[in-house]
Amino acid sequence: MADLFPPFPPDNGEPRRRGLKSVPLRVLVPNVITLVALCLGLSAIRLGIEGKLELAVVAILAAAILDGVDGRVARLLKGTSRFGAELDSLADFVNFGVAPALLMYTFTLDGLRSVGWIVALVYAVAAALRLARFNVMLDDPSRPEWMKNYFVGMPAPAGALCALLPVYFHLLGLPTRNFAGLIAVFMLVIAFLMVSKTPTWSGKTLGQRIPREWVLPLFVACVLVVGLLASYTFEVLSVITIAYLALIPVGVLSYRRNLQRQPPAAAAATSTTVEAAAASPPADDRA
């Protein structure tokens, strides 16, 4: 048999196969978190179709929490990558664009027939446009440091949690299903806020250094919030959502005050940053 199938060495001119380059674990961890969030968003769609609204809302809330974690974990571990940034954007579109739109449609917008479906489409497309604009503006070096405390428009996770406000009220016993027309208008307002240039406070640069005397009270406050959220989930979500919407004008006024404090030349350059960012290439980082 050895004579029939003799082994032969490869030709000297034949290129040898390269071994696959290993990927560091610190790069995989943030992507795993993003995939878990994506699974939660997809599960929320199924739960909404089955009428399990409580679990669907909790799944979207958990996806929003993980969305705030994966990017910070990636930067902490120095595991940012172009692949992770693209995966994060696609997961955000499903979790905060498609899932809330379908959940609200099965909740009450289906009673408006084609009009309700159009509202759901407008919301989902607005979330996609919001995420696309965020990607091209990410880590823009021309933005002043103080502008990092503000988003341009309502972020997609906040938009999703705000759009679900009628569901919170329904789970608290209010007959919100009887007001499909008002809910459709509310969804369109949230969609407009996501694609608008309305500055909303982000707090990205807040709390990078915590005074030592505030550490223990901060721990107690975190435990209190988690306890309230676990025991009175929809009451807390309703209060947080209403407070967030009410504070949007405060964020706009704060943004304008900071803009007026700049020298005229710097203010003019800053005002053109948002328009110029739309033509910038996407950044190689996560949201």
C-alpha positions in Angstrom: 0.0 0.0 0.0 2.9 2.3 0.7 4.0 1.8 -2.9 0.6 2.6 -4.3 0.2 5.8 -2.3 3.7 7.1 -1.6 3.9 10.2 0.5 5.3 13.2 -1.2 6.6 16.5 0.1 5.0 19.7 -1.2 6.6 21.5 -4.1 9.2 24.1 -3.0 7.3 26.8 -4.9 3.9 25.9 -3.3 2.9 28.4 -0.6 2.4 26.9 2.8 -0.8 27.4 4.7 -0.6 30.0 7.4 -1.7 29.0 10.9 -4.8 30.8 12.1 -3.9 33.8 14.3 -5.3 33.4 17.8 -7.7 36.0 19.2 -7.1 37.3 22.7 -9.8 36.5 25.2 -10.1 40.2 26.1 -11.5 40.8 22.6 -14.0 38.0 22.9 -15.5 38.9 26.2 -17.3 42.2 25.1 -18.6 40.4 22.0 -20.1 37.7 24.2 -21.9 40.3 26.3 -23.2 41.9 23.1 -24.5 38.5 21.8 -26.2 37.9 25.1 -27.9 41.3 24.8 -28.9 40.4 21.2 -30.5 37.1 22.4 -32.5 39.1 25.0 -33.8 41.4 22.4 -34.8 38.6 20.1 -36.4 36.8 23.0 -38.4 40.0 23.9 -40.0 39.8 20.4 -41.1 36.3 21.0 -42.4 37.1 24.5 -44.3 40.1 23.1 -46.0 38.0 20.5 -47.0 35.4 23.2 -48.4 38.2 25.3 -45.9 38.0 28.1 -45.4 41.7 28.4 -43.7 41.7 31.8 -40.9 39.3 30.6 -40.6 41.2 27.3 -40.0 44.5 29.1 -37.5 42.9 31.5 -35.6 41.4 28.5 -35.3 44.8 26.8 -34.3 46.4 30.1 -31.6 43.8 30.6 -30.4 44.3 27.0 -30.1 48.0 27.7 -28.1 47.4 30.8 -25.7 45.0 28.9 -25.4 47.6 26.1 -24.0 50.0 28.7 -21.7 47.4 30.0 -20.1 45.9 26.8 -18.5 49.1 25.6 -17.0 49.9 29.0 -15.7 46.3 29.3 -14.2 46.5 25.9 -12.4 49.8 26.7 -11.4 48.5 30.2 -9.9 45.3 28.7 -8.5 47.2 25.7 -10.5 44.8 23.6 -12.2 47.2 21.1 -12.4 46.1 17.5 -14.1 47.0 14.3 -15.9 43.7 14.4 -17.2 44.5 17.9 -18.4 48.0 16.9 -20.4 46.6 13.9 -21.9 43.8 16.0 -22.8 46.2 18.7 -24.6 48.5 16.2 -26.6 45.6 14.7 -27.5 44.3 18.2 -28.7 47.8 19.2 -30.9 48.0 16.1 -32.6 44.7 17.0 -32.8 45.4 20.7 -33.9 49.0 20.7 -35.4 49.4 17.2 -37.1 46.2 16.0 -38.0 44.7 19.4 -39.8 47.8 20.9 -41.5 48.5 17.5 -42.9 44.9 17.3 -43.8 44.8 21.0 -45.8 48.1 20.7 -47.5 46.9 17.5 -48.6 43.6 19.1 -49.6 45.5 22.3 -52.0 48.1 20.8 -50.9 49.6 17.5 -52.3 46.6 15.6 -55.7 48.0 16.4 -54.9 50.9 14.0 -54.2 48.4 11.2 -52.0 49.9 8.5 -51.5 53.2 10.4 -50.2 51.3 13.4 -47.7 49.3 11.3 -46.5 52.5 9.6 -45.8 54.0 13.1 -43.9 50.9 14.0 -41.9 51.1 10.8 -41.1 54.8 11.4 -39.9 54.1 14.9 -37.6 51.2 13.8 -36.2 53.2 10.9 -35.6 56.2 13.2 -33.6 54.0 15.6 -31.5 52.7 12.7 -30.7 56.3 11.5 -29.9 57.3 15.1 -27.4 54.5 15.4 -25.8 55.2 12.0 -25.3 58.9 13.0 -23.9 57.8 16.4 -21.3 55.6 14.6 -20.0 58.4 12.4 -19.8 60.8 15.3 -18.1 58.4 17.7 -14.9 59.8 19.2 -14.8 62.7 16.8 -11.6 64.6 17.7 -13.0 67.9 16.7 -15.7 67.8 19.4 -14.8 69.8 22.6 -14.5 67.8 25.8 -17.7 69.2 27.3 -19.7 68.1 24.4 -19.0 64.4 25.3 -21.6 64.9 28.1 -24.3 65.3 25.5 -25.8 63.0 22.9 -27.1 64.4 19.6 -30.7 63.3 19.8 -32.2 60.7 22.2 -30.0 57.6 22.3 -31.6 54.3 21.1 -31.7 52.5 24.5 -33.3 55.5 26.1 -35.7 55.8 23.2 -36.7 52.1 23.6 -37.4 52.4 27.3 -39.3 55.6 26.8 -41.4 54.1 24.0 -42.5 51.3 26.3 -44.0 53.8 28.8 -47.6 52.8 27.8 -46.8 49.2 28.5 -45.5 50.2 32.0 -48.8 51.9 32.7 -50.8 48.9 31.4 -48.9 46.6 33.7 -49.7 49.0 36.6 -53.4 48.5 35.8 -54.1 51.6 33.6 -56.3 51.0 30.5 -53.7 52.3 28.0 -54.7 49.9 25.3 -57.8 52.0 24.8 -55.7 54.9 23.6 -54.0 53.5 20.5 -54.1 56.8 18.7 -52.3 58.7 21.5 -49.8 55.9 21.8 -49.0 56.2 18.0 -48.4 59.9 18.4 -46.2 59.3 21.4 -44.2 56.7 19.4 -43.7 59.3 16.6 -42.5 61.9 19.1 -39.9 59.5 20.5 -38.8 58.6 16.9 -38.4 62.3 16.1 -36.3 62.9 19.3 -34.0 60.1 18.2 -33.3 61.5 14.7 -33.3 65.2 15.8 -30.3 67.2 16.9 -31.8 67.8 20.3 -28.9 67.6 22.8 -29.6 65.1 25.6 -27.4 64.7 28.7 -25.2 61.6 28.6 -23.0 62.0 31.7 -20.1 60.1 30.0 -17.4 62.2 31.7 -19.2 62.3 35.0 -17.9 60.3 37.9 -14.5 59.4 36.5 -13.1 60.2 40.0 -15.3 59.8 43.0 -14.5 61.6 46.3 -13.6 59.1 49.0 -16.4 60.3 51.3 -19.0 59.6 48.6 -18.0 56.0 48.0 -20.1 54.3 50.8 -23.2 56.5 50.2 -22.9 55.7 46.5 -22.9 52.0 47.2 -26.0 52.4 49.4 -27.8 54.3 46.7 -27.0 51.6 44.1 -28.4 48.9 46.4 -31.5 51.0 47.0 -32.1 51.5 43.3 -31.6 47.8 42.5 -33.9 46.9 45.3 -36.6 49.2 44.2 -36.3 48.1 40.6 -36.5 44.5 41.6 -39.5 45.0 43.9 -41.4 47.8 42.0 -40.1 47.3 38.5 -42.8 49.1 36.5 -43.4 51.8 39.0 -39.7 52.7 39.0 -39.4 52.5 35.2 -42.4 54.8 34.9 -40.9 57.4 37.2 -37.5 57.2 35.6 -39.0 57.5 32.1 -41.2 60.5 33.0 -38.3 62.2 34.8 -36.0 61.6 31.8 -38.5 63.1 29.4 -39.1 66.1 31.7 -35.3 66.8 32.0 -34.8 67.0 28.2 -35.5 70.8 28.2 -33.0 71.2 31.1 -30.3 69.4 29.0 -31.0 71.7 26.0 -30.7 74.8 28.2 -27.4 73.5 29.8 -26.0 72.7 26.3 -26.8 76.2 25.1 -25.2 77.8 28.1 -22.0 75.8 27.6 -22.1 76.8 23.9 -22.4 80.5 24.8 -19.5 80.4 27.1 -17.1 79.5 24.3 -15.3 82.2 22.3 -17.1 83.2 19.1 -14.7 81.4 16.8 -14.8 78.2 18.9 -18.6 78.3 19.1 -18.9 78.7 15.3 -16.5 75.7 14.8 -18.5 73.6 17.4 -21.8 74.4 15.7 -20.6 72.9 12.4 -19.2 69.7 14.1 -22.5 67.9 13.9 -23.1 68.6 10.3 -19.5 67.7 9.3 -19.7 64.4 11.3 -22.2 63.0 8.9 -19.5 62.9 6.2 -16.9 61.4 8.5 -15.8 57.7 8.2 -17.1 55.4 11.0 -14.9 55.1 14.1 -13.2 51.8 15.0 -14.8 51.5 18.4 -17.9 50.5 20.3 -20.9 52.5 21.3 
